[in-house]
């Protein structure tokens, strides 16, 4: 399958899951949850969904557990809303990219680099 087609499939799945999150996931948690990415296998049988959770480590674990426990509901939603040869099985992953970026930014900000004028 072409890369453009796979990007379209990934984007469509991400949009559908995001709409479900607004109704069914957000009200259950007091933290910011974002579907940051979707990567579907070439055979359309599986998709890895990356979720960013801005909250405590416990909240992250709770959100991922919640999503994994309800994977069948999300699968059923996708099968009703998206016409595909196969509806992919969803595999949930916590995306820690925002936290890593914040940590790297803090490290860079903490570096004391003398200006050229001081030499």
N, C-alpha and C positions, 0 to 999 in steps of 0.2 A: 504494500500500500504506500502511496506517495507521502512524503513528509508533510505536504500541505493538508492532505486529507487527515493524517494522524493529528496534526495540530488542531484541525477543525473538530475532530472527535473529542480530543482532550478538552478543548474550550467549551464545547456543548455540555459535556459531563460536569465540568466545573461550575458552569452557570446553573445547571439543574440542582446540583448538590447545594450550592450556595442558597438557592431559593428555599430548599427544604430546611437548611440551617436556620434561616430567619424565623420560620414557623415553629420548628420542633427542637432545635438544639439551644439557641440563644436563651430562651426563657428558663432553661434548666440550670444555667450557670451564671455566676457573677464575675465573668472575665471576658476579655475580648477574644473571639475565635474567628479565624479566617481560613478559608480554603485557599492555600497559596499556590497549589499546583496539582496537576493530574498528568500522569504518564500511563498511557494505555499500551498494552503489548500489541505487537504487529498482528497477531491472530485474533485480537479483540476479546480474548477470553478473560483477561485480568487487567485491572488498572490499579496503580498505586496513587493514593490520594494523600497529599501532604497538607497538614493542618497546623497552623501557627496558633498557639494559645498564649496570650499575654496574661500571665497570672503566676501563682505559686507552683512549685513542683507537684504538689498534691492535686491542684486543679488540672494540671496537664495530664496527670495519670488518670484522673476521674473522667476527663473529656474523652481521651483515647479509649478507655474502658467502655464508656457509654456508646461511642461510635461502633466499636467492635461488637458489642452486645446487640446492637440494632442493625448490623450489616445487612441482614435479610430484608429489613424494611426499606433501606436505601436501595438495595438491588431491585426490589419490587417497584419502587417509585421510578427508577431509571427505565425499567422494562416497559412501563406504561407510557412514559413521556418521550422516550427516544426510540426511533425505529432503526434498529441495527440487526445485522445478521445474528450476532450474539450479544447478550447483555453481559458486560464484564463483571466478574467477581471483584468486589472492592477490598483492597488491602489498605488499612489506615496507617499513617506514619506521622509522628510529631516532627514538625519542621522547626528547628531551633535557629534558623538563619537570622532572624531579627535579634535574638539575644547574643549570638556570636558577633554580629555587626556592631552592636552596642559595646560589647566588651573590647573589640578591636579599636573602636573609636576612642574609648576611654584610655586604652593603652597608648595610642598615638598622641592623644591630648596630654598625657602625663609625661611624655618625653621632653626633656629640657634641652633644646637645641640652641646653642648660642647664636646670636645674629652675626652676620659678617662684619658689622661695625665694631664688634667687641674684639676682633682679632688684631 
